[in-house]
């Protein structure tokens, strides 16, 4: 059953299921309001379970019609049935068959969990605990079964009938109905079950595996949108080939199907052989999708396909092991994207995402380990910590043992646990075995929450020509973990001399392999390393490639950062140097504003950016990243406490304007060179040029708003692709005035029939940093194209406002908090998963200055006090207040 919000589920309480379900036969007769589900389960007692235990099956809002045991219809007195549980006190000790008939109402299912309607189609979402909304079951990931699914439906309404596995027989039935049978030969947990029925268009292709098997590929979309699935199909085929080449993983079924739906709580779902996607991550054309959309499609297609092995063939024993499939698969999709695009820019993008979402999570009341030890509602643990930090842990493991040994460890993991439900300990044991290393200390990353703070101090001895580097680590307390232990931190590093040359390394304190690899392993709270034969005071390039998910404090001196920005051969650390210089300049403005002092200029930083702009043509994608200032979310994270979003916004905009005035002419020249890029292609090099073009336009507007507006209006009118059009609209939205409203009206008229493009229209309006924006958002909620029933539209408007518009969401009159509170409570009755995720926007409320803290606390307490609040929302609100 669904766990009430006040009931804790603990990792230490895990025990195997009392029963196993070897086979599942489902007969599902689709109907809009009364779908009949007949589930025939082949059960036996689990030798690892409790002897003589009753059979208790999970349910959620189910209507039971009848139960048969070994073919005999049971009297209702022989079982206890409720919408959330089916209990049989007495069942045979020998293997037996249980047939359960239930009714479900897909149309009334606004939670979008279980079986529901999306537009005119039937579809399912069973992760984490949605299968129990279809039939009574042992709905837990360590119960693996072989499924045969027969689907019946009205043929005119649902000519396409899909489920997991390989297709079997099909046929017509009386009264205009038909059926299709699907068989999945691979045991899987119930959360991977999927079904789709509807009238859909299809794009077909094929793939030849490394062993010569032919796989039929298909992507199902709304009619008329087939052409927009071409890039997704291309990304799928590249993913399949990459997984063969990089990890030796060959696809195992005869078919691979993807279905794109418009109503989906998540990005996509990796159901065995039938991936169901939010259509945002499938549909793209140059006219409707930005470069970021194309990259997102590529990454999510790959992610869900890679789950076929890291998630499906090997699943997780329990939901506490969620990182074992999600963190590992995020690492794999990041590596795929790095190989498909620019590795350095992909790494910068991944770390940006980690810092924007996971670092605040780690530093607030919702902090939890990558493998939690307790949860109240599992849906709330699909977090950046599990996904993004989980991926960083896998990356650190590869860094520590080396790429070749890591691959051998993965091979052993696939061999040893294929067809099993594994744990983090199982995973790490494979790498310990192939590397000969004790990974027990490294495992602390999985159980300890919080972001470690790495500090670094260097002392140069000119007489001895030596450089002493002292490294320290500390992790601050997090909820439920007041005491922290030192973790294993791999620190990729290099030393650069005064002329920018990389120095050869020699040290009596470091292991030879550390010097050869340029990798220091910090395992204690403190370590000191002295380097010899250092001709002059060096600059340290630390955490190269972001070798560990830690905070480096304090940042090096400005002169050292400028040297790294000029000479470091690690692109990530060059970008980091630019970010650190920008942060330093912005916070200098914050301090000046607080003290009533004159605003300090930043000539050194501006000069460094001039150098990047001058050489931008050599790597436009990197230049675009390096020239972009930290976001307001970055600033709030770095400020740490007593955050005043208005002050941060003013300081950031002030620095942007200073840079624009200094570099406007240079930026305009770059913009002019990139203005005519030719026909649109979504490749990484072309996307990089468009990204640089957008940054150059912003710099022009920062120095001369009138000129920037004129250029943006021309670009908007002439744009041949969505990246250029949306980039111009975004700048006009910021600059304001009649040109903005005219552009918004034009954009709407062009794309009012396209839901995914309209999401962008809603989002841009929600992020305008003006006092009137809150009221604009309220009005947009009454727009004919807005619906609380569509998660994409809610995230586009309300999510963008609460997560990306700090000044207006955190307005001192509390209007932003009032708006979010109202929407969360309204959504909670319909789609609690979505409501809880929206409420997570308040995860960092304790870092705000006192006036805003008081306003947020009042709203959170109001939410907690509501009668009938869902476990999802109550869990987030309660933990936020803890």
MORA-V78371 format. One record per pair of residues at least 24 apart in sequence whose ideal C-beta (glycine too) atoms are under 6 Angstrom apart, sorted by the first residue. I is the first residue (numbers start at 1). J is the second residue. D is the distance in Angstrom with one decimal. If there is no record, write none. Layout:
I_J_D / I_J_D
//
This chain:
1_58_5.8 / 1_84_3.7 / 1_85_5.1 / 2_60_5.6 / 5_376_5.4 / 5_871_4.0 / 5_874_4.0 / 5_875_5.3 / 8_374_5.2 / 8_376_5.9 / 9_375_5.5 / 10_374_5.1 / 11_320_4.5 / 11_373_4.8 / 14_318_5.4 / 16_46_5.7 / 16_48_4.1 / 16_49_5.6 / 17_46_5.6 / 17_138_5.5 / 17_143_5.4 / 18_46_5.8 / 18_49_3.5 / 18_50_5.2 / 18_53_4.0 / 19_43_5.2 / 19_45_5.9 / 19_46_5.8 / 19_55_5.9 / 20_44_5.6 / 20_46_5.0 / 21_143_5.7 / 21_145_4.6 / 23_146_5.0 / 24_145_4.7 / 24_147_4.8 / 25_148_4.9 / 26_149_4.5 / 27_150_4.7 / 28_151_5.3 / 29_152_4.5 / 30_122_5.4 / 30_153_4.1 / 30_197_5.1 / 32_107_5.0 / 33_105_5.0 / 33_107_5.4 / 34_103_5.5 / 35_104_5.1 / 35_106_5.8 / 37_102_4.9 / 37_134_5.8 / 37_135_5.1 / 38_101_5.0 / 39_100_4.9 / 39_135_4.2 / 40_99_4.8 / 41_98_4.7 / 42_97_5.7 / 43_96_5.8 / 43_98_5.9 / 44_95_4.0 / 54_89_4.6 / 55_88_4.4 / 55_91_4.9 / 56_87_5.1 / 57_86_4.4 / 57_136_3.9 / 57_137_5.7 / 58_132_4.2 / 58_137_6.0 / 58_139_4.2 / 59_84_5.0 / 59_85_5.6 / 59_86_6.0 / 59_132_5.3 / 59_136_4.7 / 60_84_5.8 / 60_132_4.6 / 60_133_4.6 / 62_102_5.0 / 63_103_4.4 / 64_102_5.8 / 65_101_4.1 / 66_101_4.9 / 67_100_5.6 / 68_99_4.0 / 69_98_5.9 / 70_96_5.3 / 70_97_5.4 / 86_136_4.1 / 100_135_5.8 / 100_136_5.4 / 102_135_5.3 / 110_830_4.2 / 110_831_5.7 / 111_831_5.6 / 112_263_5.9 / 112_265_5.0 / 118_261_4.0 / 118_262_5.9 / 118_263_4.0 / 119_262_5.8 / 120_198_5.9 / 121_198_2.9 / 122_197_4.2 / 123_196_4.9 / 123_261_5.3 / 123_276_5.9 / 124_194_5.3 / 124_195_4.9 / 126_191_4.9 / 126_193_5.2 / 127_191_4.3 / 128_378_4.7 / 131_190_3.8 / 131_193_5.6 / 137_190_5.4 / 139_190_5.3 / 141_189_4.3 / 141_315_5.4 / 141_316_5.3 / 141_421_5.9 / 142_317_4.9 / 142_421_4.2 / 144_187_3.8 / 144_188_5.9 / 144_189_5.7 / 145_187_5.9 / 146_187_5.5 / 147_184_4.8 / 148_183_5.0 / 149_182_4.8 / 150_181_4.9 / 151_180_5.4 / 152_177_5.9 / 152_179_4.4 / 153_197_4.9 / 158_197_3.8 / 158_198_5.2 / 159_199_5.7 / 160_198_5.8 / 160_200_5.0 / 161_197_5.2 / 162_196_4.4 / 162_257_5.8 / 162_274_5.6 / 163_195_5.1 / 164_194_5.7 / 164_271_6.0 / 164_272_4.6 / 164_273_5.2 / 164_274_5.3 / 165_273_5.5 / 166_253_5.7 / 166_254_4.8 / 184_272_5.7 / 188_272_5.3 / 189_315_5.5 / 192_271_5.1 / 192_272_5.1 / 194_271_3.4 / 194_274_4.4 / 194_276_5.8 / 196_259_4.8 / 201_226_4.6 / 203_229_4.6 / 203_233_5.7 / 205_233_5.4 / 207_237_5.5 / 207_240_5.4 / 209_250_4.9 / 209_251_5.9 / 210_244_4.7 / 210_250_5.7 / 215_251_5.6 / 215_256_5.9 / 216_255_4.7 / 217_256_5.3 / 218_257_5.0 / 219_258_4.6 / 220_259_4.5 / 221_260_4.8 / 225_283_5.7 / 228_283_4.2 / 228_284_5.7 / 228_285_4.9 / 229_282_5.8 / 231_284_5.0 / 232_282_4.7 / 232_297_5.5 / 232_301_5.5 / 235_298_4.4 / 235_301_4.3 / 236_301_5.3 / 239_302_4.2 / 239_305_4.5 / 242_336_5.3 / 247_410_6.0 / 249_309_4.7 / 263_790_5.8 / 265_791_5.5 / 265_833_5.0 / 267_300_5.4 / 268_300_5.3 / 268_304_4.8 / 270_304_4.5 / 270_307_3.4 / 270_311_5.6 / 272_312_5.1 / 275_304_4.7 / 280_756_5.8 / 286_680_4.0 / 286_721_4.4 / 288_722_5.6 / 288_754_6.0 / 288_757_5.1 / 289_722_5.6 / 290_722_5.1 / 290_723_4.6 / 290_726_5.6 / 291_687_3.8 / 291_690_5.9 / 291_723_4.8 / 294_682_4.0 / 299_333_5.2 / 299_337_5.1 / 302_333_4.5 / 302_336_4.6 / 303_329_5.7 / 303_333_4.0 / 306_332_4.6 / 313_418_5.4 / 314_417_4.7 / 314_422_5.6 / 315_421_5.1 / 317_421_4.3 / 317_423_5.1 / 319_378_4.8 / 320_371_5.7 / 320_372_5.9 / 321_423_5.4 / 321_424_5.9 / 322_386_5.3 / 323_370_4.8 / 323_371_5.7 / 323_386_4.9 / 323_390_3.7 / 324_424_5.7 / 324_427_5.8 / 326_386_5.5 / 326_387_5.1 / 327_390_1.9 / 327_391_5.0 / 328_394_5.5 / 330_387_5.1 / 330_391_3.8 / 331_391_4.1 / 331_394_4.1 / 331_395_5.8 / 341_684_3.8 / 342_621_5.3 / 342_684_5.4 / 344_571_3.5 / 345_621_4.5 / 345_622_6.0 / 347_572_5.4 / 348_575_5.1 / 348_625_5.1 / 351_546_4.9 / 354_388_4.7 / 356_633_5.3 / 357_384_3.9 / 358_384_3.8 / 358_385_5.6 / 358_388_4.9 / 358_389_5.2 / 359_451_5.6 / 359_637_5.7 / 360_637_5.7 / 360_844_4.7 / 361_385_5.6 / 362_450_5.5 / 362_451_4.5 / 364_843_4.6 / 364_844_4.8 / 365_479_5.9 / 365_879_5.7 / 365_880_5.0 / 365_882_5.6 / 366_843_4.7 / 366_879_5.6 / 367_449_4.6 / 367_478_4.1 / 367_479_5.9 / 368_449_5.5 / 369_447_5.1 / 369_448_6.0 / 369_449_4.6 / 370_446_5.1 / 371_424_5.5 / 371_446_4.4 / 376_875_4.5 / 377_871_4.7 / 377_872_5.1 / 377_875_4.3 / 379_833_5.1 / 379_872_5.6 / 380_836_5.7 / 380_875_5.3 / 380_876_5.9 / 389_549_5.7 / 392_549_4.1 / 393_445_4.8 / 396_490_5.5 / 396_548_5.8 / 399_490_4.8 / 399_547_5.7 / 400_490_5.4 / 401_435_4.3 / 405_434_5.7 / 405_435_5.0 / 408_434_4.4 / 409_434_4.7 / 441_488_5.4 / 442_488_4.7 / 444_487_5.1 / 445_487_5.8 / 449_478_4.2 / 449_481_5.7 / 450_475_4.4 / 450_476_5.9 / 450_478_4.5 / 451_551_5.7 / 452_487_6.0 / 452_550_4.5 / 453_551_4.9 / 453_553_5.5 / 454_550_4.6 / 454_552_5.2 / 455_553_5.8 / 456_542_5.9 / 460_537_4.0 / 465_534_5.6 / 466_530_5.5 / 466_532_5.3 / 467_531_4.6 / 467_534_4.5 / 467_538_5.7 / 468_530_4.7 / 469_529_5.0 / 470_528_4.8 / 471_522_5.2 / 471_527_5.0 / 472_526_4.8 / 479_882_5.9 / 486_524_5.4 / 486_525_4.8 / 488_523_5.3 / 489_522_4.4 / 489_548_4.7 / 490_519_5.7 / 490_521_5.9 / 490_547_5.1 / 490_548_5.6 / 491_520_4.4 / 491_522_5.9 / 491_542_5.8 / 491_543_6.0 / 492_518_5.9 / 492_519_5.4 / 492_544_3.9 / 492_545_5.7 / 492_547_4.0 / 493_518_5.9 / 493_520_5.9 / 493_542_5.0 / 494_518_5.8 / 494_541_4.6 / 495_538_4.0 / 496_538_6.0 / 496_539_4.7 / 496_567_5.7 / 497_536_5.8 / 497_538_5.9 / 498_536_4.8 / 500_567_3.3 / 503_538_5.9 / 506_532_4.9 / 506_533_5.2 / 507_531_4.8 / 539_563_5.1 / 541_568_5.2 / 541_573_5.1 / 544_570_4.2 / 544_573_5.5 / 545_572_5.1 / 546_572_5.6 / 555_580_4.0 / 562_604_5.9 / 562_608_5.4 / 565_608_5.1 / 571_622_5.8 / 575_625_5.5 / 575_626_5.2 / 578_626_4.5 / 579_630_5.7 / 581_605_4.5 / 582_629_5.2 / 582_630_5.6 / 583_630_5.8 / 583_638_5.7 / 585_655_5.4 / 586_651_4.9 / 586_652_5.5 / 586_655_5.4 / 589_651_3.9 / 589_654_5.5 / 590_647_5.8 / 590_651_4.7 / 606_659_5.8 / 606_662_4.8 / 610_663_5.9 / 613_666_5.1 / 616_692_5.7 / 620_688_4.2 / 620_689_4.7 / 620_692_4.0 / 621_688_2.9 / 621_691_6.0 / 623_692_5.4 / 624_691_3.8 / 624_692_4.4 / 624_695_4.8 / 627_695_4.9 / 632_806_4.6 / 641_847_5.4 / 642_849_4.6 / 643_847_5.1 / 643_848_5.2 / 644_849_5.0 / 645_806_4.1 / 645_807_5.0 / 645_810_4.6 / 646_807_5.7 / 649_807_4.8 / 656_702_4.8 / 657_702_5.1 / 660_699_5.0 / 660_702_2.5 / 660_703_3.3 / 661_703_4.4 / 663_699_5.6 / 664_700_5.4 / 664_703_3.1 / 664_704_5.8 / 667_696_4.3 / 667_699_3.7 / 667_700_5.1 / 668_700_5.0 / 670_696_4.4 / 671_696_4.0 / 671_697_5.5 / 680_721_4.1 / 690_723_5.0 / 694_727_4.3 / 701_731_5.8 / 705_735_5.8 / 709_735_5.2 / 709_739_5.7 / 713_739_5.6 / 716_743_5.5 / 726_760_5.9 / 730_764_5.8 / 733_764_5.0 / 733_768_5.5 / 758_785_5.6 / 759_792_5.6 / 759_796_3.8 / 762_796_4.5 / 762_797_4.4 / 763_796_4.7 / 763_800_4.2 / 766_797_5.3 / 766_800_4.2 / 766_801_4.0 / 767_800_5.5 / 767_804_5.0 / 767_805_4.7 / 769_807_5.0 / 773_808_4.6 / 774_808_5.6 / 774_815_4.8 / 774_816_5.8 / 777_801_5.2 / 791_834_5.2 / 798_823_5.4 / 802_841_3.9 / 803_841_5.3 / 810_852_5.6 / 814_855_4.5 / 817_855_5.6 / 817_856_5.9 / 817_859_4.8 / 821_859_4.6 / 828_870_5.2 / 828_873_4.7 / 832_870_3.5 / 832_872_3.9 / 832_873_5.7 / 833_872_5.7 / 835_873_4.9 / 836_872_3.9 / 836_873_4.8 / 836_876_4.7 / 839_876_4.8 / 842_880_5.9
//
